[in-house]
Amino acid sequence: MLKKLLTIISVPLVAVDFFIFYFWISDWEKLNSKIGLTIWVGSILLGVVIYFAYRNLDQTEKSVSVYSRLVFGSTLITIFLGVFAIIIEFITSSMQ
């Protein structure tokens, strides 16, 4: 039951993470809004929770391993994008 629920949540989460990546590259202003930042932080928190839930399942099963790595990778990329965005914002604000 938990495995099915995690799978149902994981697929849209990874899609949201890739949309965040797309908007980070193409249209930064959409992510720099209240809604964009809420989605960004929510995606990171949900990704971490789901990843730790996957760690409690049997890792020898192929689908669990694949989804666990996919969630971990997309959440890690989203975290790095957030860190880079903060660094860029700090650098550009100190130039003024």
C-alpha positions as CSV (number, residue, x, y, z in Angstrom):
1,M,0.0,0.0,0.0
2,L,2.8,2.4,0.9
3,K,4.7,1.5,-2.2
4,K,1.7,2.4,-4.5
5,L,1.1,5.7,-2.6
6,L,4.8,6.7,-2.9
7,T,4.8,5.8,-6.6
8,I,1.6,7.9,-7.2
9,I,3.2,10.9,-5.4
10,S,6.7,10.4,-6.9
11,V,5.8,10.8,-10.5
12,P,4.1,14.2,-10.2
13,L,6.9,15.4,-7.8
14,V,9.6,14.6,-10.4
15,A,7.5,16.4,-13.0
16,V,7.2,19.5,-10.8
17,D,11.0,19.4,-10.2
18,F,11.7,19.3,-13.9
19,F,9.2,22.2,-14.5
20,I,11.1,24.1,-11.8
21,F,14.3,23.4,-13.6
22,Y,12.8,24.5,-16.9
23,F,11.5,27.8,-15.4
24,W,14.8,28.4,-13.7
25,I,16.5,28.4,-17.0
26,S,13.9,30.1,-19.2
27,D,11.8,32.4,-17.1
28,W,13.3,33.2,-13.7
29,E,10.6,35.7,-12.7
30,K,7.9,33.0,-12.5
31,L,9.9,31.2,-9.8
32,N,10.7,34.5,-8.0
33,S,7.1,35.0,-7.0
34,K,5.3,34.0,-3.9
35,I,3.6,31.0,-5.6
36,G,6.8,30.0,-7.3
37,L,8.8,30.0,-4.1
38,T,6.1,28.1,-2.3
39,I,6.1,25.4,-4.9
40,W,9.9,25.3,-4.9
41,V,10.2,24.9,-1.1
42,G,7.2,22.5,-1.0
43,S,8.8,20.3,-3.7
44,I,12.1,20.1,-1.8
45,L,10.4,19.2,1.5
46,L,8.1,16.6,-0.2
47,G,11.0,15.1,-2.0
48,V,13.0,14.7,1.1
49,V,10.1,13.1,3.0
50,I,9.4,10.7,0.1
51,Y,13.0,9.8,-0.2
52,F,13.2,8.9,3.4
53,A,10.0,6.9,3.1
54,Y,11.5,5.0,0.2
55,R,14.6,4.1,2.4
56,N,12.3,2.2,4.7
57,L,11.1,0.0,1.9
58,D,12.8,-3.1,0.5
59,Q,15.6,-1.7,-1.7
60,T,16.2,-5.0,-3.4
61,E,13.0,-4.5,-5.4
62,K,13.9,-2.8,-8.7
63,S,11.0,-0.3,-8.9
64,V,11.6,0.9,-5.4
65,S,15.3,1.4,-6.2
66,V,14.6,3.3,-9.4
67,Y,11.9,5.6,-8.0
68,S,14.1,6.2,-4.9
69,R,17.0,7.3,-7.1
70,L,14.8,9.4,-9.3
71,V,13.2,11.3,-6.4
72,F,16.6,11.8,-4.8
73,G,18.2,13.1,-8.0
74,S,15.4,15.5,-8.9
75,T,15.2,16.8,-5.4
76,L,19.0,17.2,-5.2
77,I,18.9,19.2,-8.5
78,T,16.1,21.4,-7.1
79,I,18.1,22.1,-4.0
80,F,21.2,23.0,-6.0
81,L,19.1,25.4,-8.1
82,G,17.8,27.0,-4.9
83,V,21.4,27.4,-3.6
84,F,22.6,28.8,-6.9
85,A,19.6,31.2,-7.0
86,I,20.4,32.5,-3.5
87,I,24.1,33.0,-4.5
88,I,23.2,34.8,-7.7
89,E,20.7,37.0,-5.8
90,F,23.3,37.9,-3.2
91,I,25.9,38.7,-5.8
92,T,23.7,40.9,-7.9
93,S,22.3,42.7,-4.9
94,S,25.7,43.5,-3.6
95,M,26.7,45.1,-6.9
96,Q,24.2,47.9,-6.6
